[in-house]
Amino acid sequence: MAMSRKKSGFRFSHYFPILAWGRSYTAATAVNDLVAALIVTIMLIPQSLAYAMLAGLPPEAGLYASILPIMLYSIFGTSRSLAVGPVAVVSLMTAAAIADVTRTLDVGYATAALSLAALSGTILMAMGVLRLGFIANFLSHPVISGFITASGVLIAASQLKHVMGIDGGGHNLLEIVSSLVTHVPSVNLLTVAIGMTAIGFLFWVRKGLRPALIKIGLRPRMADFLAKAGPVFAVGATTWLVWKFDLNASGVQIVGAVPQSLPPLTRPDLSMDLMSALFRPALLISIIGFVESISVAQTLATKKRQRIDPDQELIGLGAANIGASLTGGFPVTGGFSRSVVNFDAGAETPAAGAFTAIGLTVAALFLTPLIYFLPKATLAATIIVAVLSLVDVQTLKRSWIYSTRDFGAVAVTMLLTLGFGVELGVTAGVVLSILLFLYDTSRPHVAEVGLVEGTEHFRNIHRHAVLTDPTVLSLRIDQSLYFANARFLEDYIYDRVIDDTDLTHVVLMCSAVNEIDLSALETLEMVNTRLKEMGIDLSLSEVKGPVMDRLRRGHLLKHLTGNVYLSQFDAFRALAQPKLPLNKISVVAT
């Protein structure tokens, strides 16, 4: 009974990680978490407002999406540094998805955002319970890099309308640029001055403020704190300017009245029509958000030798999104910049996120009247500076040098994202990556190998000086065998042996074969039969234990004309003809 209770308790704490780190929580840890929370809260206030605007929602939605979701993640999440909330790419995808749905269905914009968060959260939770975190592996890093880079360009371009003080829109780069050009005559110069000054200031803050503060005598920790608060300075200064000189009367667009309250209780619309329309974007948002979040979480956890459970992370992010849908928010995930700030500021447990949520609650209750005159150009500047750090055009160069296949995936993802929008871009990137992977695995590398003189090692005859026997063909298969590539191997063997009248043995070196599925097994049986008819025996070498276990369940081993050898050297020594001279193939190793 004691063992049963212990096992049950372990399972319970597995799904509620707060029970694990909460037991060892100390006053010293709480101080570190509070300091980190203060810094992240200061950073998150302008970010939350800006990302809500990017999603096409009222500014307060950004604050609401950063309170209960953070609380829930601190209970269910496994990362001790991840800061959950609105992020640029997910906000852009939210805007695109909701705009499409509201054009075709009779549903409000805010309601669609709540429903999208609820559906995304449900998908994430289901994936976590079913332990489907591996699905994110189908998003290759080149595709993610290309998608985020293109999304960064799209996001920055979409915010130029606020910096210029004009109307504009569009879901792809061509539409956005065309709309901006059309409205150029309506540019508000005061807005441009505020926006460009804010952009310049924020770029300088990222690189130059900390060294400048240290130079005048501030301690590094205080300099870090003030540098992280740079966006708050921009918000405060531009808000004061607009209020002092009544610039909104001269056409400078402002945030306006923001409700001074706790996050409201909201109910998403779970109607079948809306859920069906939102399912694909919700799935993409879930996977993209999870990949971004888990990448950041694992990177930060490694630095402190901590462990991240991807499946539990799905549950934590799912709970956060469901929480956002119930409190006036929109889809959220773990953000790169705020998580790094949280880590650097000394956060030791997810309690730092809970303290951040408390700070944002105070802001929602008492500070919202102070942002009435906040110019939208400043929020746009905050977004532009944040997302341009995500743009990595060097990924094209790196992928071109390393792999044309990866370059193709990156280029197609970027071009389609810029040209047709985020959903089509990332979908095409994923599909292309999978197709290219299937194409490559359908044509496995097969090397004809020979013995390196004076050793027991076998290497490719086209790369090394090796010994071969004219009666023995040694083929190393460098990939697992399955239905898509079995026919390729069959054709390769036939093409190689058909005109070689000296051959009496073919040995398949299986050191790199981790699996042989039923289709490949039947193909090997057919190859064995065909070679037998040609007077050639088929043998295997270096078959791994799990593969051998499965082969014993089939008929191949019973009818194999040759043998199964422990090593390729054993096979060569047993099958080579002593009376025939070995061929020494001299090739310069490459």
C-alpha positions in Angstrom: 0.0 0.0 0.0 2.8 2.4 0.8 4.4 1.8 -2.6 1.0 2.5 -4.2 0.6 5.8 -2.4 4.1 6.9 -3.3 3.6 6.1 -6.9 0.3 8.0 -6.9 1.9 11.0 -5.2 4.6 11.0 -7.8 2.1 11.1 -10.6 0.2 13.9 -9.0 3.3 16.1 -8.6 4.3 15.2 -12.2 1.2 17.0 -13.4 1.5 19.8 -10.8 5.2 20.8 -10.9 4.5 23.5 -8.3 4.4 20.8 -5.7 8.0 19.8 -6.5 9.7 23.3 -6.4 7.3 24.6 -3.8 8.6 22.3 -1.1 12.0 23.8 -1.1 11.0 27.4 -1.5 12.9 29.8 0.8 12.9 33.5 1.7 16.1 34.0 -0.3 14.5 32.4 -3.3 11.4 34.6 -2.9 13.6 37.8 -2.9 15.3 36.8 -6.1 12.0 36.0 -7.8 10.5 39.3 -6.6 13.4 41.3 -8.1 13.1 39.4 -11.4 9.3 39.9 -11.4 9.7 43.7 -10.9 12.0 44.0 -13.9 9.8 41.8 -16.1 6.7 43.6 -15.1 8.2 47.0 -16.1 9.2 45.5 -19.4 5.9 43.6 -20.0 3.5 46.6 -19.5 4.4 48.3 -22.8 4.9 45.0 -24.5 1.5 43.7 -23.6 -0.2 46.9 -24.8 1.7 46.8 -28.0 1.1 43.1 -28.8 -2.6 43.6 -28.1 -2.6 46.4 -30.7 -0.7 44.0 -33.1 -3.4 41.4 -32.7 -6.1 44.1 -33.5 -7.4 44.1 -29.9 -7.8 46.9 -27.3 -4.6 47.6 -25.3 -6.1 46.2 -22.1 -6.4 42.8 -23.7 -2.6 42.6 -23.6 -2.6 43.1 -19.8 -5.5 40.6 -19.3 -3.6 38.0 -21.4 -0.6 38.4 -19.1 -2.2 37.8 -15.7 -4.1 34.6 -15.2 -2.1 32.8 -18.0 1.1 33.5 -16.1 -0.5 32.3 -12.9 -1.6 29.0 -14.5 1.7 28.4 -16.1 3.5 28.8 -12.8 1.3 25.9 -11.5 1.5 23.5 -14.4 4.7 24.5 -16.3 8.2 22.9 -15.7 10.4 25.8 -16.8 11.7 27.9 -13.9 12.5 30.9 -16.2 9.9 31.0 -19.0 7.8 34.1 -19.0 4.4 33.5 -20.6 2.3 36.1 -22.3 1.5 37.7 -25.7 4.3 37.4 -28.3 4.8 39.1 -31.6 4.5 36.1 -34.0 1.5 34.6 -32.3 -0.2 38.0 -32.1 0.3 38.4 -35.8 -1.1 35.0 -36.5 -4.0 35.8 -34.2 -4.8 39.0 -36.2 -4.7 37.1 -39.5 -6.9 34.3 -38.2 -9.5 36.5 -36.6 -9.7 38.8 -39.6 -10.5 35.9 -41.9 -13.1 34.4 -39.6 -14.9 37.7 -38.9 -15.3 38.3 -42.6 -17.1 35.0 -43.1 -19.0 34.5 -39.9 -21.2 36.7 -37.8 -18.9 36.9 -34.8 -17.3 39.8 -32.9 -13.5 40.3 -33.1 -12.9 40.0 -29.3 -15.1 36.9 -29.1 -13.2 35.3 -31.9 -9.9 36.0 -30.1 -11.3 34.4 -26.9 -12.4 31.3 -28.9 -9.1 31.1 -30.7 -7.3 31.1 -27.3 -9.7 28.5 -25.9 -9.3 26.2 -28.9 -5.5 26.6 -28.9 -5.4 25.8 -25.2 -7.5 22.7 -25.7 -5.3 21.5 -28.5 -2.2 22.0 -26.4 -3.7 20.3 -23.4 -4.8 17.3 -25.4 -1.4 17.0 -27.0 0.2 17.1 -23.5 -2.1 14.4 -22.1 -1.5 12.2 -25.1 2.2 12.9 -24.9 2.4 14.2 -28.4 5.2 16.8 -27.9 7.2 15.0 -30.6 4.8 16.5 -33.2 6.7 19.7 -32.9 9.8 18.0 -34.4 8.1 18.1 -37.8 8.8 21.8 -37.8 12.5 21.9 -38.8 14.7 24.6 -37.5 15.3 26.1 -41.0 11.5 26.4 -41.5 11.0 28.0 -38.1 13.9 30.4 -38.7 12.6 31.4 -42.1 9.0 31.8 -40.8 10.1 33.9 -37.8 12.3 36.1 -40.0 9.6 36.7 -42.6 7.0 37.3 -39.8 9.4 39.8 -38.2 9.5 41.7 -41.5 5.7 41.5 -41.9 5.1 42.7 -38.3 7.5 45.6 -38.6 5.9 46.6 -41.9 2.4 46.4 -40.5 3.4 48.8 -37.7 4.7 51.5 -40.0 1.1 52.8 -40.5 1.1 53.8 -36.8 4.5 55.4 -37.0 3.3 57.4 -40.0 -0.1 58.2 -38.5 -2.0 56.9 -41.5 -4.6 54.1 -42.3 -3.3 50.9 -43.8 -3.6 47.2 -43.7 -3.0 43.9 -45.5 -2.0 40.3 -44.7 1.1 40.1 -46.8 4.0 42.4 -47.6 2.7 43.5 -51.0 -0.7 44.5 -49.6 0.9 46.4 -46.7 3.4 48.3 -48.8 0.7 49.1 -51.4 -1.6 50.4 -48.7 1.2 52.5 -47.1 2.1 54.1 -50.5 -1.5 54.9 -51.2 -1.9 56.8 -47.9 1.5 58.6 -47.9 -0.2 62.0 -48.6 -1.9 61.6 -45.3 1.3 61.2 -43.2 1.2 63.1 -39.9 4.7 64.6 -39.4 4.3 64.9 -35.6 3.5 61.2 -35.4 6.5 60.4 -37.6 8.7 62.5 -35.3 7.4 60.7 -32.2 7.7 57.2 -33.8 11.1 57.6 -35.3 12.5 59.2 -32.1 11.1 56.3 -30.1 12.6 53.7 -32.5 16.0 55.4 -32.4 15.9 55.7 -28.6 14.8 52.0 -28.1 17.6 50.8 -30.4 20.1 52.8 -28.5 18.7 51.5 -25.2 19.4 47.9 -26.3 23.1 48.5 -26.9 24.2 51.8 -25.5 22.3 52.6 -22.3 23.9 50.0 -20.0 27.5 50.9 -20.9 26.7 54.6 -20.6 25.2 54.1 -17.1 28.1 52.0 -15.9 30.5 54.6 -17.3 28.9 57.3 -15.1 29.3 55.2 -12.0 26.2 53.0 -11.6 26.5 49.5 -10.5 26.0 46.8 -13.2 22.8 45.5 -11.6 21.2 48.9 -11.4 22.4 49.7 -15.0 20.7 46.4 -16.1 17.5 47.4 -14.4 17.4 50.8 -16.0 18.3 49.4 -19.4 15.4 46.9 -19.2 13.1 49.8 -18.3 14.0 51.6 -21.5 10.6 51.1 -23.1 8.9 52.4 -20.0 10.9 55.6 -20.3 9.9 55.9 -24.0 6.2 55.4 -23.0 6.4 57.9 -20.2 8.2 60.6 -22.2 6.0 60.5 -25.3 2.8 60.2 -23.2 3.9 63.4 -21.3 4.7 65.2 -24.6 1.3 64.4 -26.1 -0.5 65.5 -22.9 1.6 68.6 -22.3 1.2 70.0 -25.8 -2.2 68.5 -26.7 -0.6 66.7 -29.7 -3.7 64.4 -30.1 -5.6 67.5 -31.3 -3.0 67.8 -34.1 -3.7 64.2 -35.3 -1.4 62.1 -33.2 -3.3 58.9 -32.5 -3.4 57.9 -28.9 -4.5 54.8 -26.9 -7.4 56.6 -25.2 -9.4 55.3 -22.3 -8.4 51.9 -21.0 -10.7 50.2 -18.4 -9.3 50.5 -14.9 -10.3 47.0 -13.6 -9.3 43.4 -13.0 -9.5 41.1 -16.0 -13.2 40.4 -16.7 -14.7 36.9 -16.7 -15.4 36.1 -20.4 -16.9 33.1 -22.2 -15.6 32.0 -25.6 -18.0 31.1 -28.4 -17.7 27.3 -28.8 -20.2 27.0 -31.6 -19.3 24.3 -34.2 -19.1 26.8 -37.1 -16.6 29.0 -35.3 -14.5 26.1 -34.0 -14.3 24.6 -37.5 -13.2 27.9 -39.0 -10.6 28.4 -36.3 -9.2 24.9 -36.0 -6.4 25.2 -38.6 -5.1 28.5 -37.4 -5.4 27.3 -33.8 -3.4 24.2 -34.6 -0.7 26.3 -36.2 -0.6 28.8 -33.4 -0.4 26.0 -30.9 2.5 24.3 -32.6 4.4 27.4 -33.5 3.9 28.8 -30.0 5.0 25.5 -28.4 8.1 25.3 -30.6 9.1 28.9 -29.7 8.4 28.3 -26.0 10.1 25.0 -25.6 13.2 26.2 -27.5 13.6 29.1 -25.1 12.8 27.0 -22.0 15.3 24.2 -22.9 18.0 26.8 -23.6 17.6 28.5 -20.3 17.2 25.2 -18.4 20.4 23.9 -19.8 22.3 26.8 -18.3 21.2 25.8 -14.8 21.3 22.0 -15.4 17.5 21.9 -15.0 15.1 19.6 -16.8 12.2 20.5 -19.0 9.3 18.0 -19.7 8.0 18.9 -23.2 4.7 17.0 -22.6 4.0 18.8 -19.3 5.0 22.1 -21.0 2.1 21.5 -23.5 -0.2 21.1 -20.5 1.2 24.3 -18.9 0.8 26.3 -22.1 -2.6 24.8 -22.7 -3.8 25.9 -19.3 -2.4 29.4 -19.9 -4.3 29.8 -23.1 -7.6 28.5 -21.6 -7.0 31.0 -18.8 -6.6 33.8 -21.4 -9.9 32.8 -23.0 -11.7 33.1 -19.7 -10.3 36.5 -18.8 -10.5 38.7 -21.9 -7.2 37.7 -23.5 -6.0 36.1 -26.7 -3.4 33.3 -27.5 -0.2 33.4 -25.5 3.1 31.4 -25.3 6.5 31.7 -23.8 8.3 34.8 -25.1 12.0 34.9 -25.9 12.9 38.4 -24.8 11.0 38.5 -21.5 12.2 35.0 -20.6 15.8 35.9 -21.1 15.2 39.0 -19.0 13.5 36.9 -16.4 16.5 34.5 -16.4 19.1 37.3 -16.3 17.3 39.1 -13.5 17.7 36.0 -11.3 14.4 34.2 -11.4 14.7 30.9 -9.6 11.2 29.4 -9.8 7.9 29.9 -11.6 6.8 32.0 -8.6 8.6 34.9 -10.4 5.8 34.6 -13.0 3.1 34.7 -10.3 4.7 37.8 -8.8 4.8 39.4 -12.3 1.0 38.6 -12.7 0.4 40.4 -9.4 2.4 43.4 -10.7 0.4 43.5 -13.9 -2.8 43.3 -11.8 -1.8 46.4 -9.9 -1.0 48.1 -13.2 -4.5 47.2 -14.6 -6.1 48.5 -11.4 -4.3 51.7 -10.9 -2.0 52.7 -13.8 -4.2 52.5 -16.9 -5.4 56.2 -16.6 -1.8 57.2 -17.0 -1.7 55.8 -20.6 -4.7 57.7 -21.9 -2.4 60.0 -24.0 0.1 57.2 -24.9 0.7 57.6 -28.7 0.2 54.5 -30.8 3.4 55.4 -32.6 5.3 54.6 -29.4 3.7 51.2 -29.1 4.5 50.5 -32.8 8.1 51.5 -32.1 8.2 49.0 -29.3 7.0 46.2 -31.6 9.3 47.2 -34.4 12.4 47.2 -32.3 11.4 43.9 -30.6 10.7 42.0 -33.8 13.6 43.2 -35.9 15.9 41.3 -33.4 14.1 38.2 -34.7 15.0 38.8 -38.3 17.9 36.6 -39.3 18.6 36.9 -43.1 21.9 35.1 -42.5 20.0 31.9 -42.2 19.6 31.9 -46.0 23.4 32.1 -46.5 24.0 29.4 -43.9 21.5 27.0 -45.3 22.7 27.6 -48.9 26.3 26.7 -47.9 25.3 23.7 -45.8 22.3 22.1 -47.6 20.3 23.1 -50.7 17.4 21.2 -49.4 17.2 23.3 -46.2 17.8 26.4 -48.3 14.8 25.5 -50.4 12.6 25.1 -47.3 13.8 28.4 -45.8 13.4 30.3 -49.0 9.9 28.9 -49.8 8.7 29.5 -46.2 10.0 33.1 -46.3 8.6 34.0 -49.7 5.2 32.5 -49.1 4.9 34.1 -45.7 5.8 37.5 -47.1 3.7 37.0 -50.2 0.6 35.2 -49.0 0.5 35.5 -45.2 1.6 33.6 -42.1 -0.7 30.6 -42.3 0.2 29.6 -45.9 3.8 30.3 -45.3 4.3 28.1 -42.3 2.0 25.4 -43.7 3.9 25.2 -46.9 7.2 25.2 -45.0 6.2 22.2 -42.9 4.8 20.3 -45.9 7.9 21.0 -48.0 10.2 19.9 -45.1 8.3 16.6 -44.8 8.3 16.0 -48.5 12.0 16.7 -48.8 12.7 14.4 -45.9 10.6 11.6 -47.5 12.5 12.2 -50.8 15.9 11.9 -49.1 15.0 8.9 -47.0 13.5 7.2 -50.1 16.9 7.2 -51.7 19.2 6.0 -48.9 22.9 6.2 -49.2 24.4 2.8 -50.0 28.2 2.5 -50.1 30.2 -0.3 -51.6 32.9 -1.0 -48.9 36.2 -2.7 -48.7 38.7 -3.7 -46.0 41.2 -1.0 -44.9 44.5 -2.9 -45.1 46.0 -3.9 -41.7 42.7 -3.3 -39.8 39.2 -4.8 -39.4 37.5 -1.6 -40.6 35.5 -1.3 -43.8 35.2 2.0 -45.7 33.7 3.4 -48.9 35.8 2.2 -51.9 35.4 5.6 -53.5 36.9 7.5 -50.5 39.6 5.2 -49.1 42.3 2.8 -50.2 40.8 -0.6 -49.5 41.0 -4.3 -50.3 38.1 -6.0 -52.1 37.4 -9.5 -53.3 35.9 -10.0 -56.8 33.6 -12.7 -55.5 32.2 -10.7 -52.6 30.1 -7.5 -52.8 30.0 -5.7 -49.5 27.3 -3.0 -49.3 26.8 -0.7 -46.3 23.3 0.6 -45.9 23.3 4.0 -44.2 19.7 4.2 -43.2 16.8 2.3 -41.8 14.7 0.4 -44.4 11.0 1.1 -44.7 8.3 1.0 -47.4 9.5 4.2 -49.1 13.1 3.2 -49.7 13.0 -0.6 -50.0 12.5 -0.6 -53.8 15.4 1.8 -54.2 17.7 -0.7 -52.4 16.3 -3.6 -54.5 17.0 -1.7 -57.8 20.5 -0.7 -56.5 21.5 -4.3 -55.8 20.2 -5.6 -59.1 21.9 -2.9 -61.1 25.2 -3.6 -59.3 25.2 -7.5 -59.7 23.5 -8.0 -63.1 26.7 -7.8 -65.2 29.2 -8.9 -62.6 29.7 -12.6 -63.4 32.5 -13.1 -60.7 30.1 -12.4 -57.8 29.1 -15.3 -55.6 28.2 -13.4 -52.4 26.4 -10.2 -51.5 26.8 -9.0 -47.9 24.5 -6.2 -46.6 26.3 -4.4 -43.7 23.5 -3.2 -41.4 25.4 -1.2 -38.8 23.3 1.9 -39.5 20.0 0.1 -39.9 17.8 0.8 -36.8 14.6 -0.7 -38.2 13.3 -2.8 -41.0 9.6 -2.6 -41.6 7.4 -5.3 -43.1 7.5 -3.9 -46.6 11.3 -3.8 -46.5 11.4 -7.3 -45.0 9.4 -8.6 -48.0 11.7 -6.8 -50.4 14.7 -8.4 -48.8 13.0 -11.8 -49.1 12.5 -11.1 -52.8 16.1 -10.0 -53.2 17.2 -13.2 -51.5 15.2 -15.3 -54.0 16.3 -13.4 -57.1 20.0 -13.6 -56.1 19.6 -17.3 -55.4 18.3 -17.8 -59.0 21.5 -15.9 -60.2 23.8 -18.2 -58.1 24.6 -15.5 -55.5 24.2 -16.0 -51.8 22.8 -13.1 -49.6 24.3 -12.5 -46.2 23.8 -9.9 -43.5 26.3 -8.5 -41.0 26.3 -6.2 -37.9 22.6 -6.5 -37.5 21.5 -4.7 -34.3 19.7 -6.6 -31.6 16.3 -5.1 -31.8 16.3 -5.5 -35.6 17.4 -9.1 -35.3 14.6 -9.8 -32.8 12.1 -8.7 -35.4 13.8 -10.6 -38.2 13.4 -13.8 -36.2 9.7 -13.4 -36.4 9.7 -13.4 -40.2 10.7 -15.9 -42.9 13.9 -14.2 -44.2 16.3 -15.9 -41.8 14.8 -19.3 -42.5 15.4 -19.0 -46.2 18.5 -16.8 -46.3 21.0 -18.3 -48.7 23.9 -17.0 -46.8 24.5 -16.3 -43.1 24.2 -13.5 -40.5 27.7 -12.4 -39.3 28.5 -10.5 -36.1 30.9 -8.2 -38.0 31.6 -7.3 -41.6 35.2 -8.5 -41.0 33.9 -12.0 -40.0 31.8 -12.1 -43.2 34.7 -11.0 -45.4 37.1 -13.4 -43.8 34.6 -16.3 -44.2 33.6 -15.6 -47.8 36.7 -14.2 -49.6 38.4 -16.6 -51.9 42.0 -17.3 -50.6 43.0 -18.6 -54.0 42.1 -15.3 -55.7 44.1 -12.2 -55.3 42.5 -9.3 -53.5 42.0 -6.1 -55.4 43.7 -3.1 -53.9 41.7 0.0 -54.8 43.8 3.1 -54.3 41.7 6.2 -53.8 42.7 9.4 -52.1 40.6 9.8 -49.1 38.3 12.8 -49.2 
